[in-house]
Amino acid sequence: MDLLAPLHLAGQSLLAMLDPEDGFLPTKGYEVAHDLGRWWDAVLRLEETIGFEIPFELEAASLDNLQRLTANPDALLIAPPERGGCINPHNFRESLLVWGGLVSRRRSQAAYKAGLRLVEAMNRALQADGSFDFTRLGSWGLAPLTTDPSHTEPRRGGWFDATATSGRSLEALVWLYEATGEDRVRNLAKRIADHHLAQTISPDGKVRAEILASENVGHNHSYHGTLRGLLLYGLLTEQPSFVEAVEATYRLGVRGQIVRESGWAPHDLGMMRFPNNHGDPVGEPASTGDSAQLALWLALRAGQKDLLDDVERLVRCRLLPMQMSREEFEAYPEGTFMRRELGAWCVHGECHSGKGCTPDITAAVTHTLCDVYHHICTHTAGTSWINLHFDYADDRLALTGRRAELGEVTVIPSQPVNLMIRLPGWAPESSCNLTIDGIQQPLERIGQYVSIARKQLAAQSQVVLAYSLPERESVERMPSGRVYIFRWRGDEITGISPQEGPLSYYPAF
């Protein structure tokens, strides 16, 4: 399976969502200021990961739009007044993502200064109890404050949900610190991280009852963003308490709970603000992607290698089936879909069907897939690690992953090297077969990996690991009580009942 084609297709969608009749703003989404920040984050990551080319005129227009929408004392992305622009602390993260991305990938001094200006504004407004006093922002009075209750930290019995304000901004602060090395960025990250470790997640790994309470206006993507930020902060500062708390929460509270095995994830946590026709929350793949990245970071940066199975499952069974393919786009009469919908992802009403383009969702999933692609294969001194069974090539090796009667991964190193090839945890070891240049080899396991020593290989040796693809069925009951049955083959869904439409993610059975 090749991730390059979906990534390039996503890039074309990102370019197409800039409206030439509206100043090349990313329109028809949640909010142009928010979506502009996400657009920058995604295209810069695509450029870095796969060499995706951003046309000069679109980058220039987007820089002009960025300057215009952050021309305020806080360097915060704020939509223009004619678009209902307001101070939206939800956009702390999006603004920080832009500034950090432009510092690290464009060496922009203007972005460096703007990022620090926003950090100073946030630090000034952040109170001792972890809440924000928005009146202390420099933009206060220049634009109204958002009325969205999930972005304004309303209190319930003294507790408040700050995942959609400070929590989601934490990972962007960590990246901005890594780009600038400025202690004031790290100090703000510490204040936010300490609050959320104490008030947002529970040491036992369960999602806090306050988050899921029906009166809490919660947002799954922001909750996931808070977990991501806490994990990155713990890794940055080498504090195991943060890493262990996020691992426990991922294993017990997130996996199979607020992100189902099928990858379905609700937009809402707590209060259901946006129900579908069956009475279930609308779904969105950004949180699915967040979960895949949490699993990826826990696996490769915190030693929880078994979670690589989760990464590959979420990509194979959900993120890729949800992207509108070229075949689907072209199967409908011309004009049915906008060009931006080809290669995009969206908030979807039906639980397992519906495709289109929601700009910030497309950017979020693109961000995830860039990170996944970057870690398909990793290299350490003398050893190459095959972490995921997707196609990949660099100057050290070529990797091909195939699914037919068997699962099969083929690795051709350019020079002899120690190889570690992940064997999926769901694949029966008795079904596995390892060959080198067509000669069967004994299977030597080290944890989740099959080990092949350098001495067994020559330059351009062909190493093939094959394994069976067990079939099974699973059942998921939605909050409304509606039941879906899935048929699996390995970590891919091959059938669903009942099937929904249009543009179902899976065939019916």
C-alpha positions as CSV (number, residue, x, y, z in Angstrom):
1,M,0.0,0.0,0.0
2,D,1.3,3.4,-1.1
3,L,0.8,6.5,1.1
4,L,2.5,8.8,-1.4
5,A,-0.5,8.9,-3.8
6,P,-3.0,9.8,-1.0
7,L,-0.6,12.5,0.3
8,H,-0.2,14.1,-3.1
9,L,-3.9,13.9,-3.6
10,A,-4.5,15.6,-0.2
11,G,-2.0,18.3,-1.3
12,Q,-4.0,19.1,-4.4
13,S,-7.1,19.4,-2.3
14,L,-5.3,21.8,0.0
15,L,-4.4,24.0,-3.0
16,A,-7.9,23.8,-4.4
17,M,-9.6,25.0,-1.2
18,L,-7.9,28.4,-1.7
19,D,-10.7,30.4,-3.3
20,P,-9.3,32.7,-6.1
21,E,-12.6,34.6,-6.1
22,D,-12.2,35.4,-2.4
23,G,-8.6,36.5,-2.1
24,F,-7.3,32.9,-2.0
25,L,-8.7,32.3,1.5
26,P,-9.6,28.8,2.5
27,T,-13.4,29.2,2.4
28,K,-16.5,27.1,3.0
29,G,-15.2,25.7,6.3
30,Y,-15.4,26.4,10.0
31,E,-13.7,29.8,9.9
32,V,-11.3,31.3,7.5
33,A,-8.8,32.4,10.2
34,H,-8.8,29.0,11.8
35,D,-8.6,27.2,8.5
36,L,-5.8,29.4,7.2
37,G,-3.7,28.3,10.2
38,R,-4.4,24.6,9.5
39,W,-3.7,25.1,5.8
40,W,-0.2,26.4,6.6
41,D,0.6,23.6,9.0
42,A,-0.5,20.9,6.5
43,V,1.2,22.2,3.4
44,L,4.5,22.9,5.2
45,R,4.5,19.4,6.5
46,L,3.7,18.0,3.1
47,E,6.5,20.0,1.6
48,E,9.0,18.7,4.2
49,T,7.8,15.1,4.1
50,I,7.3,14.3,0.4
51,G,8.7,17.4,-1.4
52,F,5.2,18.7,-2.2
53,E,5.4,21.9,-4.2
54,I,3.5,25.0,-3.1
55,P,2.9,27.3,-6.1
56,F,4.6,30.6,-5.5
57,E,1.5,32.7,-6.1
58,L,-0.5,30.7,-3.6
59,E,2.1,30.9,-1.0
60,A,2.5,34.6,-1.5
61,A,-1.3,35.1,-1.3
62,S,-1.5,33.0,1.8
63,L,1.3,35.0,3.4
64,D,-0.6,38.2,2.7
65,N,-3.7,36.7,4.2
66,L,-1.8,35.6,7.3
67,Q,-0.4,39.0,7.8
68,R,-3.8,40.6,7.4
69,L,-5.6,38.1,9.8
70,T,-3.0,38.4,12.5
71,A,-2.5,42.2,12.3
72,N,-3.6,42.7,16.0
73,P,-1.7,43.1,19.2
74,D,-1.7,39.4,20.0
75,A,-0.6,38.0,16.6
76,L,-3.7,35.8,16.9
77,L,-5.6,34.6,13.8
78,I,-8.8,36.6,13.8
79,A,-11.3,36.5,10.9
80,P,-12.1,39.9,9.4
81,P,-15.1,41.8,10.7
82,E,-17.2,41.2,7.6
83,R,-16.9,37.5,8.3
84,G,-18.0,37.8,11.9
85,G,-14.4,37.9,13.2
86,C,-14.1,37.4,16.9
87,I,-11.4,36.6,19.5
88,N,-11.5,32.9,19.5
89,P,-9.1,31.2,21.9
90,H,-9.6,28.0,20.0
91,N,-7.2,29.5,17.5
92,F,-4.3,29.9,19.9
93,R,-3.2,26.5,18.6
94,E,-3.7,27.3,14.9
95,S,-1.7,30.6,15.3
96,L,1.1,28.9,17.1
97,L,1.2,26.1,14.5
98,V,1.7,28.7,11.7
99,W,4.4,30.7,13.6
100,G,6.3,27.5,14.6
101,G,6.0,26.1,11.1
102,L,7.3,29.2,9.4
103,V,10.2,29.5,11.9
104,S,11.3,25.9,11.4
105,R,10.7,25.6,7.7
106,R,11.1,29.1,6.3
107,R,13.5,30.6,9.0
108,S,11.1,33.5,9.2
109,Q,12.1,36.2,11.6
110,A,8.6,37.8,11.3
111,A,7.1,34.5,12.4
112,Y,9.6,34.3,15.3
113,K,8.6,37.7,16.6
114,A,4.9,37.0,16.1
115,G,5.0,33.7,17.9
116,L,6.7,35.3,20.9
117,R,4.1,38.1,20.9
118,L,1.3,35.5,21.0
119,V,3.1,33.6,23.8
120,E,3.4,36.8,25.8
121,A,-0.3,37.5,25.4
122,M,-1.3,34.0,26.4
123,N,1.0,34.1,29.4
124,R,-0.4,37.4,30.5
125,A,-4.0,36.2,30.2
126,L,-3.4,32.7,31.8
127,Q,-4.5,32.8,35.4
128,A,-3.1,30.8,38.4
129,D,-6.0,28.4,38.2
130,G,-5.3,27.5,34.6
131,S,-8.2,29.6,33.1
132,F,-7.8,32.5,30.8
133,D,-8.8,36.1,31.5
134,F,-9.6,37.1,28.0
135,T,-9.8,40.8,28.9
136,R,-6.0,40.7,29.3
137,L,-5.5,40.0,25.7
138,G,-4.3,42.9,23.6
139,S,-7.1,42.4,21.1
140,W,-9.8,42.7,23.8
141,G,-12.2,45.4,22.7
142,L,-11.0,45.3,19.1
143,A,-13.2,42.3,18.3
144,P,-15.9,40.5,20.3
145,L,-15.2,37.3,22.2
146,T,-16.5,34.1,20.6
147,T,-19.9,32.9,22.0
148,D,-19.0,29.2,21.5
149,P,-19.3,27.7,25.0
150,S,-16.6,25.1,24.2
151,H,-14.1,27.9,23.6
152,T,-14.8,30.1,26.6
153,E,-14.2,27.8,29.6
154,P,-17.6,27.9,31.3
155,R,-17.4,26.6,34.9
156,R,-19.5,23.8,36.4
157,G,-19.0,23.5,40.1
158,G,-15.7,25.2,39.9
159,W,-14.3,22.8,37.2
160,F,-13.9,24.0,33.6
161,D,-12.9,22.3,30.4
162,A,-9.9,24.0,28.9
163,T,-9.1,21.4,26.3
164,A,-10.4,23.6,23.5
165,T,-8.4,26.7,24.7
166,S,-5.1,26.0,26.4
167,G,-5.0,22.2,26.1
168,R,-5.1,22.0,22.3
169,S,-2.4,24.7,22.1
170,L,0.2,22.7,24.2
171,E,1.6,20.6,21.3
172,A,2.0,23.7,19.2
173,L,3.9,25.4,22.1
174,V,6.3,22.4,22.3
175,W,7.0,22.7,18.5
176,L,7.4,26.5,18.8
177,Y,9.9,25.9,21.6
178,E,11.8,23.4,19.6
179,A,12.0,25.9,16.7
180,T,13.0,28.9,18.8
181,G,14.7,27.6,22.0
182,E,13.0,30.4,23.9
183,D,12.5,29.7,27.6
184,R,9.4,31.9,27.7
185,V,7.7,29.4,25.4
186,R,8.7,26.5,27.5
187,N,7.6,28.3,30.7
188,L,4.1,28.8,29.2
189,A,4.0,25.2,28.1
190,K,4.8,24.2,31.7
191,R,2.0,26.2,33.2
192,I,-0.5,24.7,30.8
193,A,0.9,21.1,31.0
194,D,0.8,21.2,34.8
195,H,-2.9,22.3,34.8
196,H,-4.0,19.7,32.4
197,L,-2.1,16.8,34.1
198,A,-4.0,17.7,37.3
199,Q,-7.4,18.7,35.9
200,T,-8.0,17.1,32.6
201,I,-6.8,13.5,32.7
202,S,-7.1,10.9,35.4
203,P,-4.2,8.7,36.6
204,D,-6.3,5.6,36.3
205,G,-6.5,6.1,32.5
206,K,-10.3,6.6,32.3
207,V,-11.6,9.7,30.6
208,R,-12.7,12.0,33.3
209,A,-16.4,11.9,34.0
210,E,-16.5,15.7,33.8
211,I,-15.3,15.5,30.2
212,L,-18.1,13.1,29.2
213,A,-20.8,14.7,31.3
214,S,-23.9,15.5,29.1
215,E,-23.7,19.2,30.3
216,N,-20.1,19.6,29.2
217,V,-19.7,21.1,25.7
218,G,-16.7,19.0,24.8
219,H,-14.7,18.6,21.6
220,N,-13.0,15.3,20.8
221,H,-10.2,16.8,18.6
222,S,-9.3,19.3,21.3
223,Y,-9.3,16.5,24.0
224,H,-7.0,14.5,21.8
225,G,-4.9,17.6,21.2
226,T,-4.5,18.0,24.9
227,L,-3.3,14.4,25.3
228,R,-0.9,14.9,22.4
229,G,0.5,18.1,24.0
230,L,0.9,16.4,27.4
231,L,2.8,13.5,25.8
232,L,5.1,15.8,23.8
233,Y,5.7,18.0,26.8
234,G,6.6,14.9,28.9
235,L,9.0,13.6,26.2
236,L,10.6,17.1,25.9
237,T,11.1,17.6,29.6
238,E,11.9,13.9,30.3
239,Q,9.1,13.7,32.9
240,P,7.7,10.1,33.0
241,S,4.6,11.2,34.9
242,F,3.2,12.9,31.8
243,V,4.1,10.1,29.5
244,E,2.7,7.4,31.8
245,A,-0.6,9.3,32.3
246,V,-1.1,9.7,28.6
247,E,-0.3,6.1,27.9
248,A,-2.8,4.9,30.5
249,T,-5.4,7.3,29.1
250,Y,-4.8,6.1,25.5
251,R,-5.0,2.4,26.4
252,L,-8.0,2.6,28.7
253,G,-9.9,5.7,27.8
254,V,-9.3,6.4,24.2
255,R,-8.6,3.1,22.3
256,G,-11.9,1.4,21.6
257,Q,-13.8,4.0,23.6
258,I,-13.9,7.5,22.2
259,V,-12.2,6.2,19.1
260,R,-13.7,2.8,18.2
261,E,-11.8,-0.1,16.7
262,S,-13.3,0.7,13.3
263,G,-11.8,4.2,13.7
264,W,-15.2,6.0,14.1
265,A,-14.7,9.0,16.4
266,P,-17.4,11.5,17.4
267,H,-17.0,15.2,16.9
268,D,-18.6,15.9,20.3
269,L,-17.6,14.7,23.8
270,G,-20.2,15.2,26.5
271,M,-23.1,17.2,25.1
272,M,-24.2,16.1,21.7
273,R,-24.4,19.3,19.7
274,F,-24.4,17.9,16.2
275,P,-26.5,14.7,16.0
276,N,-26.9,12.8,12.7
277,N,-30.2,11.4,11.4
278,H,-29.9,8.3,13.7
279,G,-29.3,10.4,16.9
280,D,-25.5,9.7,17.0
281,P,-22.9,12.4,17.0
282,V,-21.5,13.4,13.6
283,G,-18.1,11.8,13.1
284,E,-14.8,13.4,12.2
285,P,-11.5,11.7,11.2
286,A,-9.3,14.4,12.8
287,S,-9.6,12.6,16.2
288,T,-8.9,9.2,14.5
289,G,-5.7,10.7,13.1
290,D,-4.9,12.1,16.5
291,S,-5.2,8.7,18.0
292,A,-3.0,7.2,15.3
293,Q,-0.3,9.8,16.1
294,L,-0.6,9.2,19.9
295,A,0.0,5.5,19.3
296,L,2.9,6.3,16.9
297,W,4.6,8.6,19.5
298,L,4.0,6.2,22.3
299,A,5.4,3.3,20.2
300,L,8.5,4.9,18.8
301,R,9.3,7.5,21.5
302,A,8.1,5.8,24.6
303,G,8.8,2.2,23.9
304,Q,5.2,0.9,23.5
305,K,5.9,-0.9,20.2
306,D,2.7,-3.0,20.4
307,L,0.8,0.2,19.6
308,L,2.2,0.2,16.1
309,D,-0.7,-2.2,15.3
310,D,-3.1,0.6,16.2
311,V,-1.4,3.0,13.9
312,E,-1.6,0.8,10.9
313,R,-5.1,-0.3,11.6
314,L,-6.4,3.2,11.9
315,V,-4.8,4.3,8.7
316,R,-5.8,1.2,6.7
317,C,-9.4,0.7,8.0
318,R,-10.4,4.3,8.4
319,L,-8.3,7.2,7.2
320,L,-7.6,6.0,3.7
321,P,-11.2,4.6,3.1
322,M,-12.5,8.0,4.1
323,Q,-10.5,10.0,1.6
324,M,-12.4,10.8,-1.7
325,S,-10.5,8.9,-4.4
326,R,-10.1,9.9,-8.0
327,E,-12.2,6.9,-9.1
328,E,-15.1,8.1,-6.8
329,F,-14.7,11.7,-7.9
330,E,-14.9,10.8,-11.6
331,A,-17.7,8.3,-11.2
332,Y,-20.2,11.0,-10.6
333,P,-21.4,13.5,-13.3
334,E,-19.2,16.5,-13.9
335,G,-20.0,19.3,-11.4
336,T,-21.3,16.9,-8.7
337,F,-18.3,17.6,-6.5
338,M,-16.0,20.6,-6.1
339,R,-12.4,20.1,-7.1
340,R,-11.4,20.6,-3.5
341,E,-13.3,17.5,-2.5
342,L,-11.0,15.2,-4.5
343,G,-8.4,13.9,-2.0
344,A,-10.1,15.5,1.0
345,W,-11.7,14.4,4.3
346,C,-14.7,15.9,6.1
347,V,-17.0,15.9,9.1
348,H,-19.5,13.3,8.2
349,G,-23.1,12.7,9.2
350,E,-23.6,9.0,8.6
351,C,-21.3,6.9,10.8
352,H,-19.6,5.0,8.0
353,S,-20.2,7.0,4.8
354,G,-20.1,10.5,3.3
355,K,-17.1,12.2,1.8
356,G,-16.3,15.8,1.0
357,C,-14.0,18.6,2.1
358,T,-13.9,20.2,5.5
359,P,-10.8,22.3,5.3
360,D,-9.5,21.9,8.9
361,I,-10.3,18.2,8.9
362,T,-8.4,17.7,5.6
363,A,-5.4,19.6,7.0
364,A,-5.5,17.5,10.3
365,V,-5.6,14.1,8.5
366,T,-2.8,15.3,6.1
367,H,-0.7,16.3,9.1
368,T,-1.2,12.8,10.6
369,L,-0.4,10.9,7.4
370,C,2.8,13.0,6.9
371,D,3.9,11.8,10.4
372,V,3.0,8.2,9.6
373,Y,4.8,8.3,6.3
374,H,7.9,9.8,8.0
375,H,8.1,6.8,10.4
376,I,7.3,3.9,8.1
377,C,11.0,3.1,8.4
378,T,13.5,4.5,10.9
379,H,17.2,4.0,11.0
380,T,19.5,3.7,14.0
381,A,23.2,2.9,14.0
382,G,23.6,-0.2,11.9
383,T,19.9,-1.1,12.0
384,S,16.9,-0.3,9.9
385,W,13.5,-0.7,11.5
386,I,10.4,-1.5,9.4
387,N,7.7,-0.2,11.6
388,L,4.7,-0.1,9.2
389,H,3.9,-2.2,6.2
390,F,3.5,0.6,3.6
391,D,5.5,1.3,0.5
392,Y,8.6,3.3,1.2
393,A,12.1,4.0,-0.3
394,D,15.2,6.0,0.6
395,D,18.9,5.7,-0.1
396,R,19.2,2.7,2.3
397,L,16.4,0.4,1.3
398,A,13.2,-0.1,-0.7
399,L,10.1,-1.5,1.1
400,T,6.9,-2.8,-0.4
401,G,3.8,-3.9,1.5
402,R,1.2,-6.1,-0.2
403,R,-2.1,-7.8,0.8
404,A,-3.4,-10.6,-1.3
405,E,-3.9,-14.2,-0.1
406,L,-1.3,-13.4,2.5
407,G,0.1,-10.2,4.0
408,E,3.6,-9.7,2.6
409,V,6.3,-7.2,3.2
410,T,9.4,-7.1,1.0
411,V,12.6,-5.3,1.9
412,I,15.6,-4.7,-0.4
413,P,18.5,-3.0,1.4
414,S,21.0,-1.2,-0.8
415,Q,23.8,-2.6,1.5
416,P,23.9,-5.3,4.2
417,V,22.3,-4.0,7.4
418,N,20.6,-5.4,10.5
419,L,16.9,-5.5,9.8
420,M,14.0,-5.4,12.2
421,I,10.6,-6.0,10.6
422,R,7.5,-5.6,12.7
423,L,5.2,-8.6,12.8
424,P,1.6,-7.5,13.4
425,G,0.4,-8.7,16.8
426,W,-2.8,-10.1,15.2
427,A,-0.8,-12.3,12.7
428,P,-0.4,-15.9,14.0
429,E,3.3,-16.6,14.3
430,S,2.7,-20.2,13.0
431,S,1.6,-18.6,9.7
432,C,4.7,-16.5,9.2
433,N,7.3,-17.3,6.6
434,L,10.7,-15.5,6.2
435,T,12.8,-15.9,3.0
436,I,16.0,-14.2,2.0
437,D,16.7,-14.4,-1.8
438,G,14.1,-17.1,-2.0
439,I,15.6,-19.3,0.7
440,Q,13.5,-19.9,3.8
441,Q,14.9,-18.7,7.1
442,P,14.2,-19.4,10.8
443,L,12.1,-16.8,12.5
444,E,13.9,-14.9,15.2
445,R,11.7,-12.6,17.3
446,I,12.7,-9.6,19.4
447,G,9.5,-8.2,20.9
448,Q,7.2,-7.1,18.1
449,Y,9.9,-7.5,15.4
450,V,11.5,-10.2,13.3
451,S,15.3,-9.8,13.4
452,I,17.5,-10.4,10.4
453,A,21.3,-10.0,11.0
454,R,23.5,-8.1,8.7
455,K,25.6,-11.2,8.0
456,Q,22.6,-12.9,6.4
457,L,22.3,-10.3,3.7
458,A,24.1,-9.1,0.6
459,A,23.6,-5.8,-1.2
460,Q,20.2,-5.9,-2.9
461,S,19.1,-9.1,-1.1
462,Q,15.4,-9.6,-1.2
463,V,13.9,-10.2,2.2
464,V,10.2,-11.3,2.3
465,L,8.1,-11.7,5.4
466,A,4.7,-13.3,4.8
467,Y,1.9,-13.9,7.2
468,S,-1.8,-14.9,7.1
469,L,-4.7,-12.4,7.3
470,P,-7.1,-13.8,9.8
471,E,-10.8,-13.1,9.2
472,R,-13.2,-12.2,12.0
473,E,-16.3,-10.2,12.7
474,S,-16.8,-7.4,15.3
475,V,-19.8,-5.4,16.6
476,E,-20.0,-1.8,17.5
477,R,-23.0,-0.3,19.3
478,M,-23.4,3.5,18.8
479,P,-24.7,5.9,21.5
480,S,-28.1,5.8,19.8
481,G,-28.2,2.0,20.2
482,R,-27.7,1.5,16.4
483,V,-25.5,-1.6,15.8
484,Y,-22.9,-2.1,13.1
485,I,-21.3,-5.4,12.2
486,F,-17.8,-5.4,10.6
487,R,-16.0,-8.1,8.7
488,W,-12.2,-7.9,9.0
489,R,-9.3,-9.4,7.2
490,G,-6.2,-8.7,9.2
491,D,-6.4,-5.0,10.1
492,E,-8.6,-4.0,7.2
493,I,-12.5,-3.9,7.1
494,T,-13.8,-5.8,4.2
495,G,-17.5,-5.6,4.9
496,I,-20.2,-3.8,6.9
497,S,-23.8,-4.3,7.8
498,P,-25.9,-2.2,7.6
499,Q,-24.2,-0.2,4.8
500,E,-24.9,3.5,4.5
501,G,-24.5,5.8,1.6
502,P,-23.7,7.7,-0.4
503,L,-19.9,7.1,-0.7
504,S,-19.7,4.3,1.9
505,Y,-16.3,3.5,3.3
506,Y,-16.8,-0.3,3.1
507,P,-18.6,-2.8,0.9
508,A,-21.8,-4.4,2.2
509,F,-22.1,-8.0,3.3
